[in-house]
Amino acid sequence: LDAVAGVAARHNVWLRFIDGNHDAHPIARHAYPADSDGVRPIRAGVLDWADRGSVWDWAGIRFGALGGAVSIDREFRKEGRSWWPTEIVTDDDVNTLIDRAGPGGVDVLLTHDAPQLPPGIRELADPRLAADCRRSNEQIAAAVDTTQPQLVLHGHYHCDYQRRIYRTWGDYQIVGLSSDQESADPYGGPWCVIELPTLKVLQRHEL
């Protein structure tokens, strides 16, 4: 953490992250108390964690965070050492986000899981895991439908894609990020650049 914060400080970068499904959430929450926005400062001014339900403003744009997802390999992990039940997105997580967002909702929602399976991703064969994953998607979808963002950015599936989703309240853009290993593009995949306040997602060749 000191090394990451040091690099961020040298480059005048403020790094804010959300949690995923392999993180030791209880340990981290105990170590780093949350502020009134739900953000947990790690190193002042350069590194912090937007825990589930966090809402904040950057450049006039309202952001929300809803981390967490289901580990599909949890049967091979040890609870309390490499897997924590707190990876699951709960009703309380969703309600916290909705309450903090208020009637105005958010412009950008940062999630680890997605509101629906990305293109090319099939439901798992294991019925219990499949049900848990489906429930996780439903939690994200409920948060999206209530906070009504213009842009949803997620990871988890290591699948790089963009598409527009149409809902009864309007439409939004969803962007999925891959990982370093899965990305065919050596200059992208695990990351993207969002212009503020336009929310334009810049393509790799535009950077």
Buried (B, 14 or more C-beta within 10 A) or exposed (E): EEEBBEEBBEEEEEBBBBBBBBBBBEEBBEEBEBEEBBBBBBBEEBBBBBBBBBBBEEEEBBBBBBBBBBBBEBEEEEEEEEBBEBBBBEEEBBBBBBEBBEEEBBBBBBBBBBBBBBEEBEEBEEEEBBEBBBEBBBBBBBBBEBBBBBBBBBBBBBBBBEEEBEEEEEEBBBBBBBBEEEBEEEEBBBEBEBEEEEBEBEEBEEE
